[in-house]
Amino acid sequence: MLRYTVLRLLIFFGCLIFFWLVGLRNNEILLLAVSAVVSVALSYFLLRSQRNRFSEQIADRIERRQAARQRAAGTAGTDGTDEAAEDAELDAGLDADHRDR
């Protein structure tokens, strides 16, 4: 993320210097506006691979967190499943006793 931000800033300041040298130095607001618009357009195309890698990292991190939550929920739920298993065994034993009679 830091690399992407630094590259975006470099593109912006490159545009700022370029348009200042071209002759927009008399109107600072226009210079900043044109530099911002052009740098956004350039960043969109030039930094696509950086943006895709960063979004993949975020998606992987989210998947790992979800998997960890599911594992934690699975281990927390084992107490309930133990009780359910014991109940099922008792019920099966009672059913067997009734069938024998």
Phi and psi restraints in degrees (range 20) as a CNS / XPLOR table:
assign (resid 1 and name C) (resid 2 and name N)
       (resid 2 and name CA) (resid 2 and name C) 1.0 -63.5 20.0 2
assign (resid 2 and name N) (resid 2 and name CA)
       (resid 2 and name C) (resid 3 and name N) 1.0 -40.9 20.0 2
assign (resid 2 and name C) (resid 3 and name N)
       (resid 3 and name CA) (resid 3 and name C) 1.0 -62.7 20.0 2
assign (resid 3 and name N) (resid 3 and name CA)
       (resid 3 and name C) (resid 4 and name N) 1.0 -43.2 20.0 2
assign (resid 3 and name C) (resid 4 and name N)
       (resid 4 and name CA) (resid 4 and name C) 1.0 -61.3 20.0 2
assign (resid 4 and name N) (resid 4 and name CA)
       (resid 4 and name C) (resid 5 and name N) 1.0 -44.4 20.0 2
assign (resid 4 and name C) (resid 5 and name N)
       (resid 5 and name CA) (resid 5 and name C) 1.0 -64.3 20.0 2
assign (resid 5 and name N) (resid 5 and name CA)
       (resid 5 and name C) (resid 6 and name N) 1.0 -43.2 20.0 2
assign (resid 5 and name C) (resid 6 and name N)
       (resid 6 and name CA) (resid 6 and name C) 1.0 -63.7 20.0 2
assign (resid 6 and name N) (resid 6 and name CA)
       (resid 6 and name C) (resid 7 and name N) 1.0 -42.1 20.0 2
assign (resid 6 and name C) (resid 7 and name N)
       (resid 7 and name CA) (resid 7 and name C) 1.0 -64.5 20.0 2
assign (resid 7 and name N) (resid 7 and name CA)
       (resid 7 and name C) (resid 8 and name N) 1.0 -39.0 20.0 2
assign (resid 7 and name C) (resid 8 and name N)
       (resid 8 and name CA) (resid 8 and name C) 1.0 -62.9 20.0 2
assign (resid 8 and name N) (resid 8 and name CA)
       (resid 8 and name C) (resid 9 and name N) 1.0 -42.5 20.0 2
assign (resid 8 and name C) (resid 9 and name N)
       (resid 9 and name CA) (resid 9 and name C) 1.0 -64.7 20.0 2
assign (resid 9 and name N) (resid 9 and name CA)
       (resid 9 and name C) (resid 10 and name N) 1.0 -40.4 20.0 2
assign (resid 9 and name C) (resid 10 and name N)
       (resid 10 and name CA) (resid 10 and name C) 1.0 -62.6 20.0 2
assign (resid 10 and name N) (resid 10 and name CA)
       (resid 10 and name C) (resid 11 and name N) 1.0 -41.3 20.0 2
assign (resid 10 and name C) (resid 11 and name N)
       (resid 11 and name CA) (resid 11 and name C) 1.0 -63.5 20.0 2
assign (resid 11 and name N) (resid 11 and name CA)
       (resid 11 and name C) (resid 12 and name N) 1.0 -43.4 20.0 2
assign (resid 11 and name C) (resid 12 and name N)
       (resid 12 and name CA) (resid 12 and name C) 1.0 -61.9 20.0 2
assign (resid 12 and name N) (resid 12 and name CA)
       (resid 12 and name C) (resid 13 and name N) 1.0 -49.1 20.0 2
assign (resid 12 and name C) (resid 13 and name N)
       (resid 13 and name CA) (resid 13 and name C) 1.0 -67.7 20.0 2
assign (resid 13 and name N) (resid 13 and name CA)
       (resid 13 and name C) (resid 14 and name N) 1.0 -30.9 20.0 2
assign (resid 13 and name C) (resid 14 and name N)
       (resid 14 and name CA) (resid 14 and name C) 1.0 -62.9 20.0 2
assign (resid 14 and name N) (resid 14 and name CA)
       (resid 14 and name C) (resid 15 and name N) 1.0 -43.7 20.0 2
assign (resid 14 and name C) (resid 15 and name N)
       (resid 15 and name CA) (resid 15 and name C) 1.0 -65.1 20.0 2
assign (resid 15 and name N) (resid 15 and name CA)
       (resid 15 and name C) (resid 16 and name N) 1.0 -40.3 20.0 2
assign (resid 15 and name C) (resid 16 and name N)
       (resid 16 and name CA) (resid 16 and name C) 1.0 -60.5 20.0 2
assign (resid 16 and name N) (resid 16 and name CA)
       (resid 16 and name C) (resid 17 and name N) 1.0 -47.3 20.0 2
assign (resid 16 and name C) (resid 17 and name N)
       (resid 17 and name CA) (resid 17 and name C) 1.0 -65.4 20.0 2
assign (resid 17 and name N) (resid 17 and name CA)
       (resid 17 and name C) (resid 18 and name N) 1.0 -42.1 20.0 2
assign (resid 17 and name C) (resid 18 and name N)
       (resid 18 and name CA) (resid 18 and name C) 1.0 -60.2 20.0 2
assign (resid 18 and name N) (resid 18 and name CA)
       (resid 18 and name C) (resid 19 and name N) 1.0 -50.1 20.0 2
assign (resid 18 and name C) (resid 19 and name N)
       (resid 19 and name CA) (resid 19 and name C) 1.0 -70.8 20.0 2
assign (resid 19 and name N) (resid 19 and name CA)
       (resid 19 and name C) (resid 20 and name N) 1.0 -26.9 20.0 2
assign (resid 19 and name C) (resid 20 and name N)
       (resid 20 and name CA) (resid 20 and name C) 1.0 -67.6 20.0 2
assign (resid 20 and name N) (resid 20 and name CA)
       (resid 20 and name C) (resid 21 and name N) 1.0 -42.3 20.0 2
assign (resid 20 and name C) (resid 21 and name N)
       (resid 21 and name CA) (resid 21 and name C) 1.0 -68.7 20.0 2
assign (resid 21 and name N) (resid 21 and name CA)
       (resid 21 and name C) (resid 22 and name N) 1.0 -32.1 20.0 2
assign (resid 21 and name C) (resid 22 and name N)
       (resid 22 and name CA) (resid 22 and name C) 1.0 -67.9 20.0 2
assign (resid 22 and name N) (resid 22 and name CA)
       (resid 22 and name C) (resid 23 and name N) 1.0 -30.5 20.0 2
assign (resid 22 and name C) (resid 23 and name N)
       (resid 23 and name CA) (resid 23 and name C) 1.0 134.3 20.0 2
assign (resid 23 and name N) (resid 23 and name CA)
       (resid 23 and name C) (resid 24 and name N) 1.0 10.8 20.0 2
assign (resid 23 and name C) (resid 24 and name N)
       (resid 24 and name CA) (resid 24 and name C) 1.0 -88.5 20.0 2
assign (resid 24 and name N) (resid 24 and name CA)
       (resid 24 and name C) (resid 25 and name N) 1.0 18.2 20.0 2
assign (resid 24 and name C) (resid 25 and name N)
       (resid 25 and name CA) (resid 25 and name C) 1.0 -72.7 20.0 2
assign (resid 25 and name N) (resid 25 and name CA)
       (resid 25 and name C) (resid 26 and name N) 1.0 -16.4 20.0 2
assign (resid 25 and name C) (resid 26 and name N)
       (resid 26 and name CA) (resid 26 and name C) 1.0 -76.9 20.0 2
assign (resid 26 and name N) (resid 26 and name CA)
       (resid 26 and name C) (resid 27 and name N) 1.0 -28.1 20.0 2
assign (resid 26 and name C) (resid 27 and name N)
       (resid 27 and name CA) (resid 27 and name C) 1.0 -119.1 20.0 2
assign (resid 27 and name N) (resid 27 and name CA)
       (resid 27 and name C) (resid 28 and name N) 1.0 98.6 20.0 2
assign (resid 27 and name C) (resid 28 and name N)
       (resid 28 and name CA) (resid 28 and name C) 1.0 -65.7 20.0 2
assign (resid 28 and name N) (resid 28 and name CA)
       (resid 28 and name C) (resid 29 and name N) 1.0 -36.8 20.0 2
assign (resid 28 and name C) (resid 29 and name N)
       (resid 29 and name CA) (resid 29 and name C) 1.0 -66.6 20.0 2
assign (resid 29 and name N) (resid 29 and name CA)
       (resid 29 and name C) (resid 30 and name N) 1.0 -43.5 20.0 2
assign (resid 29 and name C) (resid 30 and name N)
       (resid 30 and name CA) (resid 30 and name C) 1.0 -64.9 20.0 2
assign (resid 30 and name N) (resid 30 and name CA)
       (resid 30 and name C) (resid 31 and name N) 1.0 -38.9 20.0 2
assign (resid 30 and name C) (resid 31 and name N)
       (resid 31 and name CA) (resid 31 and name C) 1.0 -60.6 20.0 2
assign (resid 31 and name N) (resid 31 and name CA)
       (resid 31 and name C) (resid 32 and name N) 1.0 -47.0 20.0 2
assign (resid 31 and name C) (resid 32 and name N)
       (resid 32 and name CA) (resid 32 and name C) 1.0 -66.6 20.0 2
assign (resid 32 and name N) (resid 32 and name CA)
       (resid 32 and name C) (resid 33 and name N) 1.0 -40.6 20.0 2
assign (resid 32 and name C) (resid 33 and name N)
       (resid 33 and name CA) (resid 33 and name C) 1.0 -66.4 20.0 2
assign (resid 33 and name N) (resid 33 and name CA)
       (resid 33 and name C) (resid 34 and name N) 1.0 -47.4 20.0 2
assign (resid 33 and name C) (resid 34 and name N)
       (resid 34 and name CA) (resid 34 and name C) 1.0 -64.6 20.0 2
assign (resid 34 and name N) (resid 34 and name CA)
       (resid 34 and name C) (resid 35 and name N) 1.0 -42.4 20.0 2
assign (resid 34 and name C) (resid 35 and name N)
       (resid 35 and name CA) (resid 35 and name C) 1.0 -62.4 20.0 2
assign (resid 35 and name N) (resid 35 and name CA)
       (resid 35 and name C) (resid 36 and name N) 1.0 -40.7 20.0 2
assign (resid 35 and name C) (resid 36 and name N)
       (resid 36 and name CA) (resid 36 and name C) 1.0 -65.5 20.0 2
assign (resid 36 and name N) (resid 36 and name CA)
       (resid 36 and name C) (resid 37 and name N) 1.0 -45.8 20.0 2
assign (resid 36 and name C) (resid 37 and name N)
       (resid 37 and name CA) (resid 37 and name C) 1.0 -64.9 20.0 2
assign (resid 37 and name N) (resid 37 and name CA)
       (resid 37 and name C) (resid 38 and name N) 1.0 -44.9 20.0 2
assign (resid 37 and name C) (resid 38 and name N)
       (resid 38 and name CA) (resid 38 and name C) 1.0 -68.1 20.0 2
assign (resid 38 and name N) (resid 38 and name CA)
       (resid 38 and name C) (resid 39 and name N) 1.0 -39.0 20.0 2
assign (resid 38 and name C) (resid 39 and name N)
       (resid 39 and name CA) (resid 39 and name C) 1.0 -68.2 20.0 2
assign (resid 39 and name N) (resid 39 and name CA)
       (resid 39 and name C) (resid 40 and name N) 1.0 -33.3 20.0 2
assign (resid 39 and name C) (resid 40 and name N)
       (resid 40 and name CA) (resid 40 and name C) 1.0 -64.8 20.0 2
assign (resid 40 and name N) (resid 40 and name CA)
       (resid 40 and name C) (resid 41 and name N) 1.0 -44.3 20.0 2
assign (resid 40 and name C) (resid 41 and name N)
       (resid 41 and name CA) (resid 41 and name C) 1.0 -64.2 20.0 2
assign (resid 41 and name N) (resid 41 and name CA)
       (resid 41 and name C) (resid 42 and name N) 1.0 -44.3 20.0 2
assign (resid 41 and name C) (resid 42 and name N)
       (resid 42 and name CA) (resid 42 and name C) 1.0 -65.2 20.0 2
assign (resid 42 and name N) (resid 42 and name CA)
       (resid 42 and name C) (resid 43 and name N) 1.0 -42.3 20.0 2
assign (resid 42 and name C) (resid 43 and name N)
       (resid 43 and name CA) (resid 43 and name C) 1.0 -62.6 20.0 2
assign (resid 43 and name N) (resid 43 and name CA)
       (resid 43 and name C) (resid 44 and name N) 1.0 -37.5 20.0 2
assign (resid 43 and name C) (resid 44 and name N)
       (resid 44 and name CA) (resid 44 and name C) 1.0 -59.1 20.0 2
assign (resid 44 and name N) (resid 44 and name CA)
       (resid 44 and name C) (resid 45 and name N) 1.0 -41.8 20.0 2
assign (resid 44 and name C) (resid 45 and name N)
       (resid 45 and name CA) (resid 45 and name C) 1.0 -88.1 20.0 2
assign (resid 45 and name N) (resid 45 and name CA)
       (resid 45 and name C) (resid 46 and name N) 1.0 -41.3 20.0 2
assign (resid 45 and name C) (resid 46 and name N)
       (resid 46 and name CA) (resid 46 and name C) 1.0 -76.9 20.0 2
assign (resid 46 and name N) (resid 46 and name CA)
       (resid 46 and name C) (resid 47 and name N) 1.0 -28.6 20.0 2
assign (resid 46 and name C) (resid 47 and name N)
       (resid 47 and name CA) (resid 47 and name C) 1.0 -107.6 20.0 2
assign (resid 47 and name N) (resid 47 and name CA)
       (resid 47 and name C) (resid 48 and name N) 1.0 22.2 20.0 2
assign (resid 47 and name C) (resid 48 and name N)
       (resid 48 and name CA) (resid 48 and name C) 1.0 -59.8 20.0 2
assign (resid 48 and name N) (resid 48 and name CA)
       (resid 48 and name C) (resid 49 and name N) 1.0 -43.6 20.0 2
assign (resid 48 and name C) (resid 49 and name N)
       (resid 49 and name CA) (resid 49 and name C) 1.0 -65.2 20.0 2
assign (resid 49 and name N) (resid 49 and name CA)
       (resid 49 and name C) (resid 50 and name N) 1.0 -39.1 20.0 2
assign (resid 49 and name C) (resid 50 and name N)
       (resid 50 and name CA) (resid 50 and name C) 1.0 -61.8 20.0 2
assign (resid 50 and name N) (resid 50 and name CA)
       (resid 50 and name C) (resid 51 and name N) 1.0 -43.6 20.0 2
assign (resid 50 and name C) (resid 51 and name N)
       (resid 51 and name CA) (resid 51 and name C) 1.0 -65.2 20.0 2
assign (resid 51 and name N) (resid 51 and name CA)
       (resid 51 and name C) (resid 52 and name N) 1.0 -41.0 20.0 2
assign (resid 51 and name C) (resid 52 and name N)
       (resid 52 and name CA) (resid 52 and name C) 1.0 -64.8 20.0 2
assign (resid 52 and name N) (resid 52 and name CA)
       (resid 52 and name C) (resid 53 and name N) 1.0 -42.1 20.0 2
assign (resid 52 and name C) (resid 53 and name N)
       (resid 53 and name CA) (resid 53 and name C) 1.0 -63.3 20.0 2
assign (resid 53 and name N) (resid 53 and name CA)
       (resid 53 and name C) (resid 54 and name N) 1.0 -41.5 20.0 2
assign (resid 53 and name C) (resid 54 and name N)
       (resid 54 and name CA) (resid 54 and name C) 1.0 -65.3 20.0 2
assign (resid 54 and name N) (resid 54 and name CA)
       (resid 54 and name C) (resid 55 and name N) 1.0 -41.4 20.0 2
assign (resid 54 and name C) (resid 55 and name N)
       (resid 55 and name CA) (resid 55 and name C) 1.0 -67.2 20.0 2
assign (resid 55 and name N) (resid 55 and name CA)
       (resid 55 and name C) (resid 56 and name N) 1.0 -34.2 20.0 2
assign (resid 55 and name C) (resid 56 and name N)
       (resid 56 and name CA) (resid 56 and name C) 1.0 -65.0 20.0 2
assign (resid 56 and name N) (resid 56 and name CA)
       (resid 56 and name C) (resid 57 and name N) 1.0 -39.3 20.0 2
assign (resid 56 and name C) (resid 57 and name N)
       (resid 57 and name CA) (resid 57 and name C) 1.0 -63.0 20.0 2
assign (resid 57 and name N) (resid 57 and name CA)
       (resid 57 and name C) (resid 58 and name N) 1.0 -41.5 20.0 2
assign (resid 57 and name C) (resid 58 and name N)
       (resid 58 and name CA) (resid 58 and name C) 1.0 -64.9 20.0 2
assign (resid 58 and name N) (resid 58 and name CA)
       (resid 58 and name C) (resid 59 and name N) 1.0 -43.6 20.0 2
assign (resid 58 and name C) (resid 59 and name N)
       (resid 59 and name CA) (resid 59 and name C) 1.0 -63.0 20.0 2
assign (resid 59 and name N) (resid 59 and name CA)
       (resid 59 and name C) (resid 60 and name N) 1.0 -41.4 20.0 2
assign (resid 59 and name C) (resid 60 and name N)
       (resid 60 and name CA) (resid 60 and name C) 1.0 -63.0 20.0 2
assign (resid 60 and name N) (resid 60 and name CA)
       (resid 60 and name C) (resid 61 and name N) 1.0 -42.3 20.0 2
assign (resid 60 and name C) (resid 61 and name N)
       (resid 61 and name CA) (resid 61 and name C) 1.0 -63.1 20.0 2
assign (resid 61 and name N) (resid 61 and name CA)
       (resid 61 and name C) (resid 62 and name N) 1.0 -40.8 20.0 2
assign (resid 61 and name C) (resid 62 and name N)
       (resid 62 and name CA) (resid 62 and name C) 1.0 -65.0 20.0 2
assign (resid 62 and name N) (resid 62 and name CA)
       (resid 62 and name C) (resid 63 and name N) 1.0 -42.9 20.0 2
assign (resid 62 and name C) (resid 63 and name N)
       (resid 63 and name CA) (resid 63 and name C) 1.0 -62.1 20.0 2
assign (resid 63 and name N) (resid 63 and name CA)
       (resid 63 and name C) (resid 64 and name N) 1.0 -40.8 20.0 2
assign (resid 63 and name C) (resid 64 and name N)
       (resid 64 and name CA) (resid 64 and name C) 1.0 -64.8 20.0 2
assign (resid 64 and name N) (resid 64 and name CA)
       (resid 64 and name C) (resid 65 and name N) 1.0 -41.2 20.0 2
assign (resid 64 and name C) (resid 65 and name N)
       (resid 65 and name CA) (resid 65 and name C) 1.0 -64.1 20.0 2
assign (resid 65 and name N) (resid 65 and name CA)
       (resid 65 and name C) (resid 66 and name N) 1.0 -41.6 20.0 2
assign (resid 65 and name C) (resid 66 and name N)
       (resid 66 and name CA) (resid 66 and name C) 1.0 -64.7 20.0 2
assign (resid 66 and name N) (resid 66 and name CA)
       (resid 66 and name C) (resid 67 and name N) 1.0 -40.6 20.0 2
assign (resid 66 and name C) (resid 67 and name N)
       (resid 67 and name CA) (resid 67 and name C) 1.0 -64.9 20.0 2
assign (resid 67 and name N) (resid 67 and name CA)
       (resid 67 and name C) (resid 68 and name N) 1.0 -39.9 20.0 2
assign (resid 67 and name C) (resid 68 and name N)
       (resid 68 and name CA) (resid 68 and name C) 1.0 -65.3 20.0 2
assign (resid 68 and name N) (resid 68 and name CA)
       (resid 68 and name C) (resid 69 and name N) 1.0 -39.5 20.0 2
assign (resid 68 and name C) (resid 69 and name N)
       (resid 69 and name CA) (resid 69 and name C) 1.0 -64.6 20.0 2
assign (resid 69 and name N) (resid 69 and name CA)
       (resid 69 and name C) (resid 70 and name N) 1.0 -40.3 20.0 2
assign (resid 69 and name C) (resid 70 and name N)
       (resid 70 and name CA) (resid 70 and name C) 1.0 -66.5 20.0 2
assign (resid 70 and name N) (resid 70 and name CA)
       (resid 70 and name C) (resid 71 and name N) 1.0 -39.3 20.0 2
assign (resid 70 and name C) (resid 71 and name N)
       (resid 71 and name CA) (resid 71 and name C) 1.0 -65.0 20.0 2
assign (resid 71 and name N) (resid 71 and name CA)
       (resid 71 and name C) (resid 72 and name N) 1.0 -41.4 20.0 2
assign (resid 71 and name C) (resid 72 and name N)
       (resid 72 and name CA) (resid 72 and name C) 1.0 -65.3 20.0 2
assign (resid 72 and name N) (resid 72 and name CA)
       (resid 72 and name C) (resid 73 and name N) 1.0 -39.9 20.0 2
assign (resid 72 and name C) (resid 73 and name N)
       (resid 73 and name CA) (resid 73 and name C) 1.0 -67.0 20.0 2
assign (resid 73 and name N) (resid 73 and name CA)
       (resid 73 and name C) (resid 74 and name N) 1.0 -35.0 20.0 2
assign (resid 73 and name C) (resid 74 and name N)
       (resid 74 and name CA) (resid 74 and name C) 1.0 -68.3 20.0 2
assign (resid 74 and name N) (resid 74 and name CA)
       (resid 74 and name C) (resid 75 and name N) 1.0 -39.8 20.0 2
assign (resid 74 and name C) (resid 75 and name N)
       (resid 75 and name CA) (resid 75 and name C) 1.0 -75.2 20.0 2
assign (resid 75 and name N) (resid 75 and name CA)
       (resid 75 and name C) (resid 76 and name N) 1.0 -32.1 20.0 2
assign (resid 75 and name C) (resid 76 and name N)
       (resid 76 and name CA) (resid 76 and name C) 1.0 -70.5 20.0 2
assign (resid 76 and name N) (resid 76 and name CA)
       (resid 76 and name C) (resid 77 and name N) 1.0 -29.6 20.0 2
assign (resid 76 and name C) (resid 77 and name N)
       (resid 77 and name CA) (resid 77 and name C) 1.0 -83.4 20.0 2
assign (resid 77 and name N) (resid 77 and name CA)
       (resid 77 and name C) (resid 78 and name N) 1.0 -3.7 20.0 2
assign (resid 77 and name C) (resid 78 and name N)
       (resid 78 and name CA) (resid 78 and name C) 1.0 -68.3 20.0 2
assign (resid 78 and name N) (resid 78 and name CA)
       (resid 78 and name C) (resid 79 and name N) 1.0 -29.0 20.0 2
assign (resid 78 and name C) (resid 79 and name N)
       (resid 79 and name CA) (resid 79 and name C) 1.0 -61.9 20.0 2
assign (resid 79 and name N) (resid 79 and name CA)
       (resid 79 and name C) (resid 80 and name N) 1.0 -43.5 20.0 2
assign (resid 79 and name C) (resid 80 and name N)
       (resid 80 and name CA) (resid 80 and name C) 1.0 -67.6 20.0 2
assign (resid 80 and name N) (resid 80 and name CA)
       (resid 80 and name C) (resid 81 and name N) 1.0 -35.5 20.0 2
assign (resid 80 and name C) (resid 81 and name N)
       (resid 81 and name CA) (resid 81 and name C) 1.0 -73.4 20.0 2
assign (resid 81 and name N) (resid 81 and name CA)
       (resid 81 and name C) (resid 82 and name N) 1.0 -31.1 20.0 2
assign (resid 81 and name C) (resid 82 and name N)
       (resid 82 and name CA) (resid 82 and name C) 1.0 -63.3 20.0 2
assign (resid 82 and name N) (resid 82 and name CA)
       (resid 82 and name C) (resid 83 and name N) 1.0 -44.8 20.0 2
assign (resid 82 and name C) (resid 83 and name N)
       (resid 83 and name CA) (resid 83 and name C) 1.0 -63.9 20.0 2
assign (resid 83 and name N) (resid 83 and name CA)
       (resid 83 and name C) (resid 84 and name N) 1.0 -40.0 20.0 2
assign (resid 83 and name C) (resid 84 and name N)
       (resid 84 and name CA) (resid 84 and name C) 1.0 -65.4 20.0 2
assign (resid 84 and name N) (resid 84 and name CA)
       (resid 84 and name C) (resid 85 and name N) 1.0 -37.7 20.0 2
assign (resid 84 and name C) (resid 85 and name N)
       (resid 85 and name CA) (resid 85 and name C) 1.0 -66.8 20.0 2
assign (resid 85 and name N) (resid 85 and name CA)
       (resid 85 and name C) (resid 86 and name N) 1.0 -40.4 20.0 2
assign (resid 85 and name C) (resid 86 and name N)
       (resid 86 and name CA) (resid 86 and name C) 1.0 -64.3 20.0 2
assign (resid 86 and name N) (resid 86 and name CA)
       (resid 86 and name C) (resid 87 and name N) 1.0 -42.1 20.0 2
assign (resid 86 and name C) (resid 87 and name N)
       (resid 87 and name CA) (resid 87 and name C) 1.0 -62.0 20.0 2
assign (resid 87 and name N) (resid 87 and name CA)
       (resid 87 and name C) (resid 88 and name N) 1.0 -40.2 20.0 2
assign (resid 87 and name C) (resid 88 and name N)
       (resid 88 and name CA) (resid 88 and name C) 1.0 -65.2 20.0 2
assign (resid 88 and name N) (resid 88 and name CA)
       (resid 88 and name C) (resid 89 and name N) 1.0 -38.6 20.0 2
assign (resid 88 and name C) (resid 89 and name N)
       (resid 89 and name CA) (resid 89 and name C) 1.0 -65.6 20.0 2
assign (resid 89 and name N) (resid 89 and name CA)
       (resid 89 and name C) (resid 90 and name N) 1.0 -42.5 20.0 2
assign (resid 89 and name C) (resid 90 and name N)
       (resid 90 and name CA) (resid 90 and name C) 1.0 -64.0 20.0 2
assign (resid 90 and name N) (resid 90 and name CA)
       (resid 90 and name C) (resid 91 and name N) 1.0 -42.9 20.0 2
assign (resid 90 and name C) (resid 91 and name N)
       (resid 91 and name CA) (resid 91 and name C) 1.0 -62.2 20.0 2
assign (resid 91 and name N) (resid 91 and name CA)
       (resid 91 and name C) (resid 92 and name N) 1.0 -41.4 20.0 2
assign (resid 91 and name C) (resid 92 and name N)
       (resid 92 and name CA) (resid 92 and name C) 1.0 -64.6 20.0 2
assign (resid 92 and name N) (resid 92 and name CA)
       (resid 92 and name C) (resid 93 and name N) 1.0 -38.5 20.0 2
assign (resid 92 and name C) (resid 93 and name N)
       (resid 93 and name CA) (resid 93 and name C) 1.0 -66.3 20.0 2
assign (resid 93 and name N) (resid 93 and name CA)
       (resid 93 and name C) (resid 94 and name N) 1.0 -40.1 20.0 2
assign (resid 93 and name C) (resid 94 and name N)
       (resid 94 and name CA) (resid 94 and name C) 1.0 -67.2 20.0 2
assign (resid 94 and name N) (resid 94 and name CA)
       (resid 94 and name C) (resid 95 and name N) 1.0 -39.2 20.0 2
assign (resid 94 and name C) (resid 95 and name N)
       (resid 95 and name CA) (resid 95 and name C) 1.0 -63.7 20.0 2
assign (resid 95 and name N) (resid 95 and name CA)
       (resid 95 and name C) (resid 96 and name N) 1.0 -39.4 20.0 2
assign (resid 95 and name C) (resid 96 and name N)
       (resid 96 and name CA) (resid 96 and name C) 1.0 -66.2 20.0 2
assign (resid 96 and name N) (resid 96 and name CA)
       (resid 96 and name C) (resid 97 and name N) 1.0 -38.7 20.0 2
assign (resid 96 and name C) (resid 97 and name N)
       (resid 97 and name CA) (resid 97 and name C) 1.0 -64.8 20.0 2
assign (resid 97 and name N) (resid 97 and name CA)
       (resid 97 and name C) (resid 98 and name N) 1.0 -40.8 20.0 2
assign (resid 97 and name C) (resid 98 and name N)
       (resid 98 and name CA) (resid 98 and name C) 1.0 -68.0 20.0 2
assign (resid 98 and name N) (resid 98 and name CA)
       (resid 98 and name C) (resid 99 and name N) 1.0 -33.7 20.0 2
assign (resid 98 and name C) (resid 99 and name N)
       (resid 99 and name CA) (resid 99 and name C) 1.0 -71.6 20.0 2
assign (resid 99 and name N) (resid 99 and name CA)
       (resid 99 and name C) (resid 100 and name N) 1.0 -33.3 20.0 2
assign (resid 99 and name C) (resid 100 and name N)
       (resid 100 and name CA) (resid 100 and name C) 1.0 -68.6 20.0 2
assign (resid 100 and name N) (resid 100 and name CA)
       (resid 100 and name C) (resid 101 and name N) 1.0 -25.6 20.0 2
